[in-house]
């Protein structure tokens, strides 16, 4: 058994040598030139700036949707209360019971829509905040990179 391992050792070492050379070659190809880094960073800043402008433009529509949904939910809740009060006066009336039931379903549906609209606005505001923070970090990297490159350019 020991002799079999000794026979496999050179093959194993040769395999490791080739894997090491392959990893080193990949590491060299992964390195990105400074100009490519700058271009990539500029592209990311541009893309994030565009997203931020788009998101900020959507805020007013989302606020309007939230307000409209909240108003509709309040109207439905008021209608439901009126229908329930009428039914309380005459609990045996099937027609009133049906109207109260449909008013309750509409109030439930409208309140869900209002919550969804509020959640969408909250999510949009979170996205704007996150994107603003990310853009600030990217801008800081870009400024740092440009400051590092400025002495190198002026030295030439």
PLY file of the C-alpha trace (Angstrom):
ply
format ascii 1.0
element vertex 156
property float x
property float y
property float z
element edge 155
property int vertex1
property int vertex2
end_header
0.00 0.00 0.00
2.81 2.40 0.90
4.52 1.84 -2.46
1.31 2.69 -4.33
1.18 6.09 -2.61
4.82 6.74 -3.48
4.04 6.01 -7.12
1.12 8.49 -7.16
3.03 11.31 -5.45
4.78 12.69 -8.60
1.51 12.63 -10.53
-0.24 14.45 -7.70
2.52 17.07 -7.45
2.48 17.63 -11.21
-1.28 18.14 -11.08
-0.90 20.67 -8.27
1.77 22.49 -10.27
-0.54 22.81 -13.27
-3.43 23.98 -11.10
-1.18 26.61 -9.50
-0.02 27.87 -12.91
-3.62 28.02 -14.13
-4.73 29.97 -11.04
-1.85 32.42 -11.47
-2.76 32.96 -15.12
-6.38 33.62 -14.18
-5.33 36.06 -11.47
-3.35 38.04 -14.05
-6.30 38.16 -16.42
-8.66 39.26 -13.61
-6.66 42.39 -12.87
-8.39 45.36 -14.38
-6.52 48.33 -15.72
-7.09 51.67 -13.93
-8.80 53.12 -17.00
-11.26 50.23 -17.06
-11.93 50.71 -13.36
-12.61 54.39 -13.94
-14.93 53.62 -16.85
-16.76 51.01 -14.82
-17.13 53.39 -11.88
-18.35 56.20 -14.12
-20.88 53.88 -15.74
-22.16 52.77 -12.32
-22.46 56.38 -11.11
-24.32 57.32 -14.28
-26.67 54.34 -14.00
-27.41 55.01 -10.33
-27.98 58.72 -11.00
-30.48 57.84 -13.71
-32.30 55.44 -11.37
-32.38 58.08 -8.65
-33.93 60.67 -10.95
-36.48 58.10 -12.12
-37.38 57.12 -8.55
-37.71 60.72 -7.41
-40.02 61.37 -10.34
-42.25 58.52 -9.21
-42.70 59.83 -5.65
-45.48 62.31 -6.43
-47.55 59.67 -8.26
-47.09 57.18 -5.40
-48.10 59.85 -2.87
-51.20 60.63 -4.93
-52.05 56.91 -5.16
-51.63 56.54 -1.40
-53.84 59.55 -0.69
-56.54 58.39 -3.13
-56.50 54.87 -1.72
-56.74 56.18 1.86
-59.69 58.42 0.93
-61.45 55.54 -0.83
-60.84 53.28 2.18
-62.33 55.91 4.48
-65.39 56.32 2.25
-65.88 52.56 2.16
-65.54 52.35 5.93
-68.16 55.09 6.32
-70.49 53.30 3.89
-69.98 50.09 5.83
-70.87 51.85 9.10
-74.05 53.30 7.60
-75.06 49.90 6.20
-74.39 48.22 9.54
-76.44 50.87 11.36
-79.39 50.35 8.96
-79.12 46.60 9.47
-79.07 47.06 13.24
-82.42 48.85 13.00
-83.96 45.94 11.07
-81.83 42.78 11.51
-84.28 40.49 9.68
-84.12 42.38 6.36
-82.18 40.21 3.91
-81.67 43.03 1.45
-80.06 45.21 4.11
-77.96 42.27 5.27
-76.72 41.75 1.73
-75.88 45.44 1.34
-74.06 45.44 4.69
-72.11 42.36 3.66
-71.03 43.86 0.33
-70.14 47.16 2.04
-67.98 45.26 4.52
-66.22 43.38 1.71
-65.59 46.64 -0.16
-64.25 48.31 2.98
-61.91 45.37 3.58
-60.70 45.43 -0.02
-60.18 49.20 -0.05
-58.29 49.15 3.23
-55.98 46.47 1.80
-55.40 48.62 -1.29
-54.58 51.58 0.95
-52.04 49.51 2.89
-50.45 48.28 -0.34
-50.20 51.85 -1.68
-48.61 52.99 1.60
-46.15 50.08 1.48
-45.21 50.90 -2.12
-44.48 54.50 -1.17
-42.43 53.37 1.83
-40.47 50.94 -0.35
-39.83 53.65 -2.93
-38.57 56.02 -0.23
-36.29 53.26 1.12
-34.95 52.62 -2.37
-34.28 56.34 -2.84
-32.47 56.53 0.49
-30.41 53.41 -0.28
-29.56 54.62 -3.78
-28.59 58.07 -2.49
-26.25 56.48 0.03
-24.77 54.14 -2.59
-24.32 57.02 -5.01
-22.53 59.04 -2.34
-20.13 56.13 -1.70
-19.50 55.71 -5.43
-18.94 59.45 -5.81
-16.43 59.36 -2.93
-14.59 56.47 -4.62
-14.58 58.39 -7.86
-13.23 61.54 -6.19
-10.57 59.49 -4.41
-9.60 57.80 -7.66
-9.44 61.11 -9.52
-7.34 62.67 -6.74
-4.91 59.76 -6.95
-4.74 60.02 -10.73
-4.31 63.81 -10.82
-0.66 63.84 -9.54
0.19 61.00 -11.91
-1.21 62.90 -14.89
0.49 66.18 -13.96
3.84 64.38 -13.45
3.82 63.25 -17.08
0 1
1 2
2 3
3 4
4 5
5 6
6 7
7 8
8 9
9 10
10 11
11 12
12 13
13 14
14 15
15 16
16 17
17 18
18 19
19 20
20 21
21 22
22 23
23 24
24 25
25 26
26 27
27 28
28 29
29 30
30 31
31 32
32 33
33 34
34 35
35 36
36 37
37 38
38 39
39 40
40 41
41 42
42 43
43 44
44 45
45 46
46 47
47 48
48 49
49 50
50 51
51 52
52 53
53 54
54 55
55 56
56 57
57 58
58 59
59 60
60 61
61 62
62 63
63 64
64 65
65 66
66 67
67 68
68 69
69 70
70 71
71 72
72 73
73 74
74 75
75 76
76 77
77 78
78 79
79 80
80 81
81 82
82 83
83 84
84 85
85 86
86 87
87 88
88 89
89 90
90 91
91 92
92 93
93 94
94 95
95 96
96 97
97 98
98 99
99 100
100 101
101 102
102 103
103 104
104 105
105 106
106 107
107 108
108 109
109 110
110 111
111 112
112 113
113 114
114 115
115 116
116 117
117 118
118 119
119 120
120 121
121 122
122 123
123 124
124 125
125 126
126 127
127 128
128 129
129 130
130 131
131 132
132 133
133 134
134 135
135 136
136 137
137 138
138 139
139 140
140 141
141 142
142 143
143 144
144 145
145 146
146 147
147 148
148 149
149 150
150 151
151 152
152 153
153 154
154 155
